Amino acid sequence: MTDLTAVVLTKDEEAYIADCLKSLQWCDRVLVLDSLSADRTVEIARELGAEVVLRPFQNFADQRNAAIGLVSSEWILFVDADERVSTELAEEVRAVIRLSEFDGWWVPTKNNYFGRWLSYGGFYPDYHLRLARKARLRFDALQRVHEHPTLQGKAGYLRNPLIHLCYQSLAELRATKARYAALLAEIHFEKGTVPTYHLIAAPILTFGEQLLVKKGYKDGWLGLFISLLWGYFAFDEYRRLLLLWLAAAKRKIVRPEGASR
């Protein structure tokens, strides 16, 4: 039978990791690649029979590529700690990897925000390339956030979704998006992007796309709320970029002690 390894990247995921790993017990091997968690994530993972490898975190693409290098099976399935694999999805995965038609599979995601399931706003079916032949999958090393997979071969689409318990509190959402905004601001800065119209245009366009183009309004008040949040996070990304430029300008202006005027 074709062998399959499920890979879970973790960092302080003790609240989620147990249920995630329990939903992966049907896999031939479960590998947890942990970014030096300070909580009980590693202990829980080992108690549930997962193989745990500790590795400092650089970025998501780097971590996923490292995980691929640790896998010896033909197929690899990436699952996040806050995701769950249903019985139906597990059966579908087992069925498709026996076929030779595709080298990878796009998996739909069913997203839950604040205890509610979202159907619009780009949150469903929300496909991600999570299942692939190990030898055919790599991630763009330059894509430090929202990592981009590259598959050498053809990919198909699964029917049954991953269950994703995204954010169950506003504080959790804001903390995660703040980290993403900081990373994206650094990327823009390295590329030489100077924030001008972006501070106004980016949040307005992001809000409009989320609410109208992606039909987030069909999810009611939650769809509207998330559209507003996404607009704010777009503003925060370019606000942070502006602060980087201001800090760079300040370093150029300030002279060392004793320097001539």
C-alpha positions as CSV (number, residue, x, y, z in Angstrom):
1,M,0.0,0.0,0.0
2,T,1.2,3.5,-0.8
3,D,2.7,5.1,2.3
4,L,1.8,8.5,3.7
5,T,3.3,10.9,6.2
6,A,1.3,13.7,7.8
7,V,3.4,16.7,8.8
8,V,2.3,19.3,11.4
9,L,4.3,22.5,11.9
10,T,4.0,23.8,15.5
11,K,4.9,26.6,17.8
12,D,3.1,26.8,21.2
13,E,0.1,24.9,20.0
14,E,-0.9,23.0,23.2
15,A,-4.5,24.2,22.9
16,Y,-4.9,22.6,19.4
17,I,-2.3,19.9,18.8
18,A,-4.0,16.9,20.6
19,D,-7.2,17.0,18.5
20,C,-5.2,17.6,15.4
21,L,-3.0,14.5,16.0
22,K,-5.9,12.4,16.9
23,S,-7.5,13.1,13.5
24,L,-4.3,11.9,11.8
25,Q,-3.9,8.5,13.5
26,W,-4.9,6.8,10.2
27,C,-1.7,8.0,8.6
28,D,1.4,5.7,8.3
29,R,3.6,8.3,10.1
30,V,3.0,11.6,11.8
31,L,5.8,14.1,12.0
32,V,5.6,17.2,14.2
33,L,8.3,19.8,13.2
34,D,8.3,22.1,16.2
35,S,9.8,25.6,16.3
36,L,11.0,25.3,20.0
37,S,7.7,25.7,21.7
38,A,7.7,27.0,25.2
39,D,4.4,25.2,26.2
40,R,3.4,21.5,26.3
41,T,3.1,21.1,22.5
42,V,6.1,18.7,22.2
43,E,5.1,16.7,25.3
44,I,1.5,16.2,24.1
45,A,2.7,15.3,20.6
46,R,5.1,12.6,21.9
47,E,2.4,11.2,24.2
48,L,0.1,10.8,21.2
49,G,2.8,8.8,19.3
50,A,4.0,11.5,16.9
51,E,7.6,11.8,15.9
52,V,8.9,15.2,17.0
53,V,11.8,17.1,15.5
54,L,12.9,20.4,17.0
55,R,14.1,23.1,14.5
56,P,14.4,26.9,14.9
57,F,11.9,28.9,12.8
58,Q,13.1,31.1,10.0
59,N,10.0,31.3,7.9
60,F,7.1,29.0,6.8
61,A,8.6,28.1,3.4
62,D,11.9,27.2,4.9
63,Q,10.2,25.1,7.6
64,R,8.0,23.2,5.1
65,N,11.0,22.5,2.9
66,A,12.9,21.2,5.9
67,A,9.9,18.9,6.7
68,I,9.9,17.5,3.2
69,G,13.5,16.6,3.7
70,L,12.6,14.6,6.8
71,V,10.0,12.5,5.1
72,S,10.8,9.2,3.6
73,S,7.3,8.2,2.4
74,E,6.1,8.6,-1.1
75,W,3.3,11.0,-0.1
76,I,3.2,13.9,2.3
77,L,0.1,15.6,3.8
78,F,0.5,19.0,5.4
79,V,-1.9,19.8,8.2
80,D,-1.8,22.8,10.5
81,A,-2.3,22.4,14.3
82,D,-5.6,24.1,14.2
83,E,-6.9,21.8,11.5
84,R,-8.7,18.5,11.7
85,V,-9.0,15.7,9.1
86,S,-12.5,14.2,9.0
87,T,-13.1,10.5,8.5
88,E,-14.5,11.3,5.0
89,L,-11.4,13.3,4.0
90,A,-9.1,10.5,5.4
91,E,-10.9,7.9,3.2
92,E,-10.7,10.1,0.2
93,V,-7.0,10.7,0.7
94,R,-6.3,7.0,1.0
95,A,-8.3,6.4,-2.2
96,V,-6.6,9.0,-4.4
97,I,-3.0,8.2,-3.4
98,R,-3.5,4.7,-4.7
99,L,-4.1,6.3,-8.2
100,S,-1.2,7.5,-10.4
101,E,-3.3,10.1,-12.2
102,F,-2.0,13.1,-10.2
103,D,1.2,14.1,-8.3
104,G,-0.7,16.4,-5.9
105,W,-4.1,17.3,-4.7
106,W,-5.7,20.7,-3.8
107,V,-7.7,20.3,-0.5
108,P,-10.7,22.5,0.2
109,T,-10.9,24.1,3.7
110,K,-13.9,24.8,5.8
111,N,-13.0,27.8,8.0
112,N,-14.4,28.6,11.4
113,Y,-14.0,32.1,12.8
114,F,-15.2,33.0,16.4
115,G,-17.3,29.8,16.5
116,R,-19.1,30.3,13.2
117,W,-18.6,28.7,9.8
118,L,-17.9,31.0,6.9
119,S,-19.2,30.2,3.4
120,Y,-18.2,33.3,1.5
121,G,-15.4,36.0,1.4
122,G,-12.9,33.5,0.0
123,F,-13.2,31.3,3.0
124,Y,-14.8,28.4,1.3
125,P,-13.9,26.2,-0.5
126,D,-10.5,27.9,0.0
127,Y,-8.3,25.3,-1.7
128,H,-4.7,24.7,-0.7
129,L,-2.1,22.2,-2.1
130,R,-1.6,20.1,1.0
131,L,-1.3,16.5,-0.4
132,A,1.5,15.6,-2.8
133,R,4.2,13.2,-3.8
134,K,7.2,14.2,-1.6
135,A,9.6,14.2,-4.5
136,R,7.5,16.6,-6.5
137,L,6.7,19.3,-3.9
138,R,8.8,22.3,-2.9
139,F,8.0,25.8,-1.5
140,D,9.4,29.1,-2.8
141,A,12.1,30.0,-0.3
142,L,11.7,33.7,-1.0
143,Q,8.0,33.6,0.0
144,R,8.4,34.2,3.8
145,V,4.7,34.6,4.5
146,H,1.7,32.9,2.7
147,E,4.2,30.4,1.3
148,H,3.7,29.3,-2.3
149,P,4.0,25.6,-3.1
150,T,5.5,24.4,-6.4
151,L,4.4,21.0,-7.8
152,Q,6.3,19.2,-10.6
153,G,3.3,17.5,-12.1
154,K,-0.5,17.6,-12.4
155,A,-2.8,18.3,-9.5
156,G,-6.4,17.3,-8.8
157,Y,-9.1,18.6,-6.4
158,L,-10.5,16.7,-3.5
159,R,-14.1,17.0,-2.4
160,N,-14.0,16.7,1.4
161,P,-12.6,19.7,3.3
162,L,-10.1,20.1,6.0
163,I,-11.8,21.5,9.2
164,H,-10.0,24.7,10.1
165,L,-10.6,26.3,13.5
166,C,-9.0,29.6,12.5
167,Y,-9.4,32.2,15.2
168,Q,-11.6,31.8,18.2
169,S,-10.9,35.2,19.7
170,L,-10.2,38.7,18.4
171,A,-6.9,38.8,20.4
172,E,-5.6,35.6,18.7
173,L,-6.5,37.0,15.3
174,R,-4.9,40.4,15.9
175,A,-1.7,38.8,17.2
176,T,-1.3,36.6,14.1
177,K,-2.2,39.3,11.6
178,A,0.3,41.7,13.4
179,R,3.1,39.2,12.8
180,Y,2.1,38.8,9.1
181,A,1.9,42.6,8.7
182,A,5.4,43.0,10.1
183,L,6.8,40.3,7.7
184,L,5.0,41.8,4.7
185,A,6.3,45.3,5.6
186,E,9.8,44.0,5.7
187,I,9.4,42.4,2.3
188,H,8.0,45.6,0.8
189,F,10.9,47.6,2.4
190,E,13.5,45.2,0.9
191,K,11.9,45.7,-2.5
192,G,12.1,49.5,-2.1
193,T,8.3,50.1,-2.0
194,V,7.6,53.6,-0.6
195,P,4.1,53.9,1.0
196,T,2.2,56.8,-0.6
197,Y,-1.3,56.1,-1.9
198,H,-1.1,52.6,-0.3
199,L,-2.1,53.9,3.1
200,I,-5.5,54.9,1.8
201,A,-6.0,52.7,-1.2
202,A,-4.9,49.3,0.2
203,P,-7.5,49.2,3.1
204,I,-10.3,50.5,0.9
205,L,-9.6,48.1,-1.9
206,T,-9.1,45.2,0.5
207,F,-12.4,45.9,2.3
208,G,-14.3,46.2,-1.0
209,E,-12.8,43.0,-2.4
210,Q,-13.6,41.0,0.8
211,L,-17.1,42.3,1.2
212,L,-18.3,42.7,-2.4
213,V,-16.1,40.8,-4.9
214,K,-15.8,37.8,-2.7
215,K,-19.4,38.2,-1.4
216,G,-18.4,38.4,2.3
217,Y,-21.7,40.2,2.9
218,K,-23.5,36.9,2.5
219,D,-22.0,35.8,5.8
220,G,-24.0,38.6,7.6
221,W,-22.5,40.7,10.4
222,L,-19.5,38.4,10.7
223,G,-18.7,38.8,7.0
224,L,-18.9,42.6,7.4
225,F,-16.8,42.5,10.5
226,I,-14.1,40.4,8.9
227,S,-14.0,42.7,5.8
228,L,-13.5,45.7,8.1
229,L,-10.7,43.8,9.9
230,W,-9.0,42.8,6.7
231,G,-9.1,46.5,5.6
232,Y,-7.5,47.5,8.8
233,F,-4.8,44.9,8.5
234,A,-4.0,46.1,5.0
235,F,-3.6,49.6,6.5
236,D,-1.4,48.2,9.3
237,E,0.9,46.5,6.8
238,Y,1.7,49.9,5.1
239,R,1.8,51.8,8.4
240,R,4.6,49.5,9.5
241,L,6.3,50.0,6.1
242,L,6.2,53.7,6.6
243,L,7.7,53.3,10.1
244,L,10.6,51.3,8.5
245,W,11.3,54.1,6.1
246,L,11.2,56.8,8.8
247,A,13.6,54.7,10.9
248,A,15.9,54.3,8.0
249,A,15.8,58.1,7.3
250,K,16.5,58.8,11.0
251,R,19.6,56.6,10.9
252,K,21.0,58.5,8.0
253,I,20.3,61.9,9.7
254,V,21.8,61.1,13.1
255,R,25.6,61.5,13.1
256,P,28.0,59.6,15.3
257,E,29.4,61.5,18.4
258,G,32.4,63.7,17.5
259,A,31.5,63.8,13.8
260,S,32.0,67.2,12.2
261,R,29.0,69.3,11.2
